[in-house]
Amino acid sequence: MRKSFKKRVFWGFLLLVFGAAGGWFVKKVVHKTLDKTVGEPLDKILERALDALTKPVDEKMAKARDDTREYLAKNTVQQVEAKIANNDPEAQYNLANSYYFSGDYDNALKWYRKAADQGYAPAQNNLGVMFDNGYGVAQDKSEAVKWYRKAAEQGLAEAQFNLGNRYYNGDGVAQDKSEAVKWYRKATEQGLAEAQFNLGNRYYNGDGVAQDKSEAVKWFREAADQGYAPAQCYLGFMFEKGYGVAQDYAEAVKWYREAADQGYAPAQCNLGVMFEKGYGVAQDKSEAVKWYREAADQGNAPAQFNLGVMYSNGEGVAQDKSEAVKWYRKAAEQGDADAQFSLGNRYYNGDGVAQNKSEAVKWYRKAAEQGDADAQEALKLLGESW
């Protein structure tokens, strides 16, 4: 892809006072217990967490963020304190999340483990994430797998997905793509978009399952309909190419735009191509440049290359050979063979950059080593090997 009488009142009053005093007493005890265990007042921890919960997070921890947002909206600090004092695993888990999102991985690990040891599946999954990434503990992929499996076997979709990824990559467990597909499928049955997308990829590539592009389209659509941008982009690609579905450029543009409007760089690049070529939309090279730039500014190498081409040719933008070289270089440094070859050409011809034959050879060779036939031919003509 391009790229609620006096005696009664009196007794009621006594009960009210006693109840209030009793409540105050319990609260003070809880504070003392937490201060010793947690290390600081809970309200301070949660205050930091509430700020952190407004920020973007790693995909693996998105559910944890949402869990804790909802939990803190439903529970007062005093309620959370009492639950933690009673060894409630859900409260422990949400305290761990609060630490995690505040960047305190050591305390996050401690509280995830307390909840996980009680069999609380979300904490088991997140403990797996901690081991997977080496957060607050030495990285240990096999220990990550152990915790993902405990949660997955309780039916937690996110853990099933994570376990599927470990099997797919042979990361902390022997690689087994069929086992990966098994766990992805369990997660898809609960509607997890990421798993639906991955299962679609497995069908597209015939990876751990017999290749079936129509089945790939089915799973990409399931995830795309939930607003999952990578799946929207892939579904657009399937429509563009007519893989597993009748070719339909307008439908391709629709799905690329859905993903592009979420800031998904590959879809922005692909949407640029559709505008450049006039596929499923009126040809508009300025609009193509706009979308290439959106993606290129996020570091998308194919879009950087395409933007370089547009500057080189003066299409949809004023011709600027040095700007072309700038974008070719950004893509080339990420290993894009087309950009490496084009940058070699710019150096060879002194086009938008000072002529430098040895620099040209350097970039031709990088492209040639990736199998670029044009770069290989250029090196032959120059009497150079690769």
Secondary structure as a PSIPRED ss2 file (coil, helix, strand):
# PSIPRED VFORMAT (PSIPRED V4.0)

   1 M C   1.000  0.000  0.000
   2 R C   1.000  0.000  0.000
   3 K C   1.000  0.000  0.000
   4 S C   1.000  0.000  0.000
   5 F C   1.000  0.000  0.000
   6 K H   0.000  1.000  0.000
   7 K H   0.000  1.000  0.000
   8 R H   0.000  1.000  0.000
   9 V H   0.000  1.000  0.000
  10 F H   0.000  1.000  0.000
  11 W H   0.000  1.000  0.000
  12 G H   0.000  1.000  0.000
  13 F H   0.000  1.000  0.000
  14 L H   0.000  1.000  0.000
  15 L H   0.000  1.000  0.000
  16 L H   0.000  1.000  0.000
  17 V H   0.000  1.000  0.000
  18 F H   0.000  1.000  0.000
  19 G H   0.000  1.000  0.000
  20 A H   0.000  1.000  0.000
  21 A H   0.000  1.000  0.000
  22 G H   0.000  1.000  0.000
  23 G H   0.000  1.000  0.000
  24 W H   0.000  1.000  0.000
  25 F H   0.000  1.000  0.000
  26 V H   0.000  1.000  0.000
  27 K H   0.000  1.000  0.000
  28 K H   0.000  1.000  0.000
  29 V H   0.000  1.000  0.000
  30 V H   0.000  1.000  0.000
  31 H H   0.000  1.000  0.000
  32 K H   0.000  1.000  0.000
  33 T H   0.000  1.000  0.000
  34 L H   0.000  1.000  0.000
  35 D H   0.000  1.000  0.000
  36 K H   0.000  1.000  0.000
  37 T H   0.000  1.000  0.000
  38 V H   0.000  1.000  0.000
  39 G C   1.000  0.000  0.000
  40 E C   1.000  0.000  0.000
  41 P C   1.000  0.000  0.000
  42 L H   0.000  1.000  0.000
  43 D H   0.000  1.000  0.000
  44 K H   0.000  1.000  0.000
  45 I H   0.000  1.000  0.000
  46 L H   0.000  1.000  0.000
  47 E H   0.000  1.000  0.000
  48 R H   0.000  1.000  0.000
  49 A H   0.000  1.000  0.000
  50 L H   0.000  1.000  0.000
  51 D H   0.000  1.000  0.000
  52 A H   0.000  1.000  0.000
  53 L C   1.000  0.000  0.000
  54 T C   1.000  0.000  0.000
  55 K C   1.000  0.000  0.000
  56 P C   1.000  0.000  0.000
  57 V C   1.000  0.000  0.000
  58 D C   1.000  0.000  0.000
  59 E H   0.000  1.000  0.000
  60 K H   0.000  1.000  0.000
  61 M H   0.000  1.000  0.000
  62 A H   0.000  1.000  0.000
  63 K H   0.000  1.000  0.000
  64 A H   0.000  1.000  0.000
  65 R H   0.000  1.000  0.000
  66 D H   0.000  1.000  0.000
  67 D H   0.000  1.000  0.000
  68 T H   0.000  1.000  0.000
  69 R H   0.000  1.000  0.000
  70 E H   0.000  1.000  0.000
  71 Y H   0.000  1.000  0.000
  72 L H   0.000  1.000  0.000
  73 A H   0.000  1.000  0.000
  74 K H   0.000  1.000  0.000
  75 N C   1.000  0.000  0.000
  76 T C   1.000  0.000  0.000
  77 V H   0.000  1.000  0.000
  78 Q H   0.000  1.000  0.000
  79 Q H   0.000  1.000  0.000
  80 V H   0.000  1.000  0.000
  81 E H   0.000  1.000  0.000
  82 A H   0.000  1.000  0.000
  83 K H   0.000  1.000  0.000
  84 I H   0.000  1.000  0.000
  85 A H   0.000  1.000  0.000
  86 N C   1.000  0.000  0.000
  87 N C   1.000  0.000  0.000
  88 D C   1.000  0.000  0.000
  89 P H   0.000  1.000  0.000
  90 E H   0.000  1.000  0.000
  91 A H   0.000  1.000  0.000
  92 Q H   0.000  1.000  0.000
  93 Y H   0.000  1.000  0.000
  94 N H   0.000  1.000  0.000
  95 L H   0.000  1.000  0.000
  96 A H   0.000  1.000  0.000
  97 N H   0.000  1.000  0.000
  98 S H   0.000  1.000  0.000
  99 Y H   0.000  1.000  0.000
 100 Y H   0.000  1.000  0.000
 101 F H   0.000  1.000  0.000
 102 S C   1.000  0.000  0.000
 103 G C   1.000  0.000  0.000
 104 D C   1.000  0.000  0.000
 105 Y H   0.000  1.000  0.000
 106 D H   0.000  1.000  0.000
 107 N H   0.000  1.000  0.000
 108 A H   0.000  1.000  0.000
 109 L H   0.000  1.000  0.000
 110 K H   0.000  1.000  0.000
 111 W H   0.000  1.000  0.000
 112 Y H   0.000  1.000  0.000
 113 R H   0.000  1.000  0.000
 114 K H   0.000  1.000  0.000
 115 A H   0.000  1.000  0.000
 116 A H   0.000  1.000  0.000
 117 D C   1.000  0.000  0.000
 118 Q C   1.000  0.000  0.000
 119 G C   1.000  0.000  0.000
 120 Y C   1.000  0.000  0.000
 121 A H   0.000  1.000  0.000
 122 P H   0.000  1.000  0.000
 123 A H   0.000  1.000  0.000
 124 Q H   0.000  1.000  0.000
 125 N H   0.000  1.000  0.000
 126 N H   0.000  1.000  0.000
 127 L H   0.000  1.000  0.000
 128 G H   0.000  1.000  0.000
 129 V H   0.000  1.000  0.000
 130 M H   0.000  1.000  0.000
 131 F H   0.000  1.000  0.000
 132 D H   0.000  1.000  0.000
 133 N H   0.000  1.000  0.000
 134 G C   1.000  0.000  0.000
 135 Y C   1.000  0.000  0.000
 136 G C   1.000  0.000  0.000
 137 V C   1.000  0.000  0.000
 138 A C   1.000  0.000  0.000
 139 Q C   1.000  0.000  0.000
 140 D C   1.000  0.000  0.000
 141 K H   0.000  1.000  0.000
 142 S H   0.000  1.000  0.000
 143 E H   0.000  1.000  0.000
 144 A H   0.000  1.000  0.000
 145 V H   0.000  1.000  0.000
 146 K H   0.000  1.000  0.000
 147 W H   0.000  1.000  0.000
 148 Y H   0.000  1.000  0.000
 149 R H   0.000  1.000  0.000
 150 K H   0.000  1.000  0.000
 151 A H   0.000  1.000  0.000
 152 A H   0.000  1.000  0.000
 153 E C   1.000  0.000  0.000
 154 Q C   1.000  0.000  0.000
 155 G C   1.000  0.000  0.000
 156 L C   1.000  0.000  0.000
 157 A H   0.000  1.000  0.000
 158 E H   0.000  1.000  0.000
 159 A H   0.000  1.000  0.000
 160 Q H   0.000  1.000  0.000
 161 F H   0.000  1.000  0.000
 162 N H   0.000  1.000  0.000
 163 L H   0.000  1.000  0.000
 164 G H   0.000  1.000  0.000
 165 N H   0.000  1.000  0.000
 166 R H   0.000  1.000  0.000
 167 Y H   0.000  1.000  0.000
 168 Y H   0.000  1.000  0.000
 169 N H   0.000  1.000  0.000
 170 G C   1.000  0.000  0.000
 171 D C   1.000  0.000  0.000
 172 G C   1.000  0.000  0.000
 173 V C   1.000  0.000  0.000
 174 A C   1.000  0.000  0.000
 175 Q C   1.000  0.000  0.000
 176 D C   1.000  0.000  0.000
 177 K H   0.000  1.000  0.000
 178 S H   0.000  1.000  0.000
 179 E H   0.000  1.000  0.000
 180 A H   0.000  1.000  0.000
 181 V H   0.000  1.000  0.000
 182 K H   0.000  1.000  0.000
 183 W H   0.000  1.000  0.000
 184 Y H   0.000  1.000  0.000
 185 R H   0.000  1.000  0.000
 186 K H   0.000  1.000  0.000
 187 A H   0.000  1.000  0.000
 188 T H   0.000  1.000  0.000
 189 E C   1.000  0.000  0.000
 190 Q C   1.000  0.000  0.000
 191 G C   1.000  0.000  0.000
 192 L C   1.000  0.000  0.000
 193 A H   0.000  1.000  0.000
 194 E H   0.000  1.000  0.000
 195 A H   0.000  1.000  0.000
 196 Q H   0.000  1.000  0.000
 197 F H   0.000  1.000  0.000
 198 N H   0.000  1.000  0.000
 199 L H   0.000  1.000  0.000
 200 G H   0.000  1.000  0.000
 201 N H   0.000  1.000  0.000
 202 R H   0.000  1.000  0.000
 203 Y H   0.000  1.000  0.000
 204 Y H   0.000  1.000  0.000
 205 N H   0.000  1.000  0.000
 206 G C   1.000  0.000  0.000
 207 D C   1.000  0.000  0.000
 208 G C   1.000  0.000  0.000
 209 V C   1.000  0.000  0.000
 210 A C   1.000  0.000  0.000
 211 Q C   1.000  0.000  0.000
 212 D C   1.000  0.000  0.000
 213 K H   0.000  1.000  0.000
 214 S H   0.000  1.000  0.000
 215 E H   0.000  1.000  0.000
 216 A H   0.000  1.000  0.000
 217 V H   0.000  1.000  0.000
 218 K H   0.000  1.000  0.000
 219 W H   0.000  1.000  0.000
 220 F H   0.000  1.000  0.000
 221 R H   0.000  1.000  0.000
 222 E H   0.000  1.000  0.000
 223 A H   0.000  1.000  0.000
 224 A H   0.000  1.000  0.000
 225 D C   1.000  0.000  0.000
 226 Q C   1.000  0.000  0.000
 227 G C   1.000  0.000  0.000
 228 Y C   1.000  0.000  0.000
 229 A H   0.000  1.000  0.000
 230 P H   0.000  1.000  0.000
 231 A H   0.000  1.000  0.000
 232 Q H   0.000  1.000  0.000
 233 C H   0.000  1.000  0.000
 234 Y H   0.000  1.000  0.000
 235 L H   0.000  1.000  0.000
 236 G H   0.000  1.000  0.000
 237 F H   0.000  1.000  0.000
 238 M H   0.000  1.000  0.000
 239 F H   0.000  1.000  0.000
 240 E H   0.000  1.000  0.000
 241 K H   0.000  1.000  0.000
 242 G C   1.000  0.000  0.000
 243 Y C   1.000  0.000  0.000
 244 G C   1.000  0.000  0.000
 245 V C   1.000  0.000  0.000
 246 A C   1.000  0.000  0.000
 247 Q C   1.000  0.000  0.000
 248 D C   1.000  0.000  0.000
 249 Y H   0.000  1.000  0.000
 250 A H   0.000  1.000  0.000
 251 E H   0.000  1.000  0.000
 252 A H   0.000  1.000  0.000
 253 V H   0.000  1.000  0.000
 254 K H   0.000  1.000  0.000
 255 W H   0.000  1.000  0.000
 256 Y H   0.000  1.000  0.000
 257 R H   0.000  1.000  0.000
 258 E H   0.000  1.000  0.000
 259 A H   0.000  1.000  0.000
 260 A H   0.000  1.000  0.000
 261 D C   1.000  0.000  0.000
 262 Q C   1.000  0.000  0.000
 263 G C   1.000  0.000  0.000
 264 Y C   1.000  0.000  0.000
 265 A H   0.000  1.000  0.000
 266 P H   0.000  1.000  0.000
 267 A H   0.000  1.000  0.000
 268 Q H   0.000  1.000  0.000
 269 C H   0.000  1.000  0.000
 270 N H   0.000  1.000  0.000
 271 L H   0.000  1.000  0.000
 272 G H   0.000  1.000  0.000
 273 V H   0.000  1.000  0.000
 274 M H   0.000  1.000  0.000
 275 F H   0.000  1.000  0.000
 276 E H   0.000  1.000  0.000
 277 K H   0.000  1.000  0.000
 278 G C   1.000  0.000  0.000
 279 Y C   1.000  0.000  0.000
 280 G C   1.000  0.000  0.000
 281 V C   1.000  0.000  0.000
 282 A C   1.000  0.000  0.000
 283 Q C   1.000  0.000  0.000
 284 D C   1.000  0.000  0.000
 285 K H   0.000  1.000  0.000
 286 S H   0.000  1.000  0.000
 287 E H   0.000  1.000  0.000
 288 A H   0.000  1.000  0.000
 289 V H   0.000  1.000  0.000
 290 K H   0.000  1.000  0.000
 291 W H   0.000  1.000  0.000
 292 Y H   0.000  1.000  0.000
 293 R H   0.000  1.000  0.000
 294 E H   0.000  1.000  0.000
 295 A H   0.000  1.000  0.000
 296 A H   0.000  1.000  0.000
 297 D C   1.000  0.000  0.000
 298 Q C   1.000  0.000  0.000
 299 G C   1.000  0.000  0.000
 300 N C   1.000  0.000  0.000
 301 A H   0.000  1.000  0.000
 302 P H   0.000  1.000  0.000
 303 A H   0.000  1.000  0.000
 304 Q H   0.000  1.000  0.000
 305 F H   0.000  1.000  0.000
 306 N H   0.000  1.000  0.000
 307 L H   0.000  1.000  0.000
 308 G H   0.000  1.000  0.000
 309 V H   0.000  1.000  0.000
 310 M H   0.000  1.000  0.000
 311 Y H   0.000  1.000  0.000
 312 S H   0.000  1.000  0.000
 313 N H   0.000  1.000  0.000
 314 G C   1.000  0.000  0.000
 315 E C   1.000  0.000  0.000
 316 G C   1.000  0.000  0.000
 317 V C   1.000  0.000  0.000
 318 A C   1.000  0.000  0.000
 319 Q C   1.000  0.000  0.000
 320 D C   1.000  0.000  0.000
 321 K H   0.000  1.000  0.000
 322 S H   0.000  1.000  0.000
 323 E H   0.000  1.000  0.000
 324 A H   0.000  1.000  0.000
 325 V H   0.000  1.000  0.000
 326 K H   0.000  1.000  0.000
 327 W H   0.000  1.000  0.000
 328 Y H   0.000  1.000  0.000
 329 R H   0.000  1.000  0.000
 330 K H   0.000  1.000  0.000
 331 A H   0.000  1.000  0.000
 332 A H   0.000  1.000  0.000
 333 E C   1.000  0.000  0.000
 334 Q C   1.000  0.000  0.000
 335 G C   1.000  0.000  0.000
 336 D C   1.000  0.000  0.000
 337 A H   0.000  1.000  0.000
 338 D H   0.000  1.000  0.000
 339 A H   0.000  1.000  0.000
 340 Q H   0.000  1.000  0.000
 341 F H   0.000  1.000  0.000
 342 S H   0.000  1.000  0.000
 343 L H   0.000  1.000  0.000
 344 G H   0.000  1.000  0.000
 345 N H   0.000  1.000  0.000
 346 R H   0.000  1.000  0.000
 347 Y H   0.000  1.000  0.000
 348 Y H   0.000  1.000  0.000
 349 N H   0.000  1.000  0.000
 350 G C   1.000  0.000  0.000
 351 D C   1.000  0.000  0.000
 352 G C   1.000  0.000  0.000
 353 V C   1.000  0.000  0.000
 354 A C   1.000  0.000  0.000
 355 Q C   1.000  0.000  0.000
 356 N C   1.000  0.000  0.000
 357 K H   0.000  1.000  0.000
 358 S H   0.000  1.000  0.000
 359 E H   0.000  1.000  0.000
 360 A H   0.000  1.000  0.000
 361 V H   0.000  1.000  0.000
 362 K H   0.000  1.000  0.000
 363 W H   0.000  1.000  0.000
 364 Y H   0.000  1.000  0.000
 365 R H   0.000  1.000  0.000
 366 K H   0.000  1.000  0.000
 367 A H   0.000  1.000  0.000
 368 A H   0.000  1.000  0.000
 369 E C   1.000  0.000  0.000
 370 Q C   1.000  0.000  0.000
 371 G C   1.000  0.000  0.000
 372 D C   1.000  0.000  0.000
 373 A H   0.000  1.000  0.000
 374 D H   0.000  1.000  0.000
 375 A H   0.000  1.000  0.000
 376 Q H   0.000  1.000  0.000
 377 E H   0.000  1.000  0.000
 378 A H   0.000  1.000  0.000
 379 L H   0.000  1.000  0.000
 380 K H   0.000  1.000  0.000
 381 L H   0.000  1.000  0.000
 382 L C   1.000  0.000  0.000
 383 G C   1.000  0.000  0.000
 384 E C   1.000  0.000  0.000
 385 S C   1.000  0.000  0.000
 386 W C   1.000  0.000  0.000
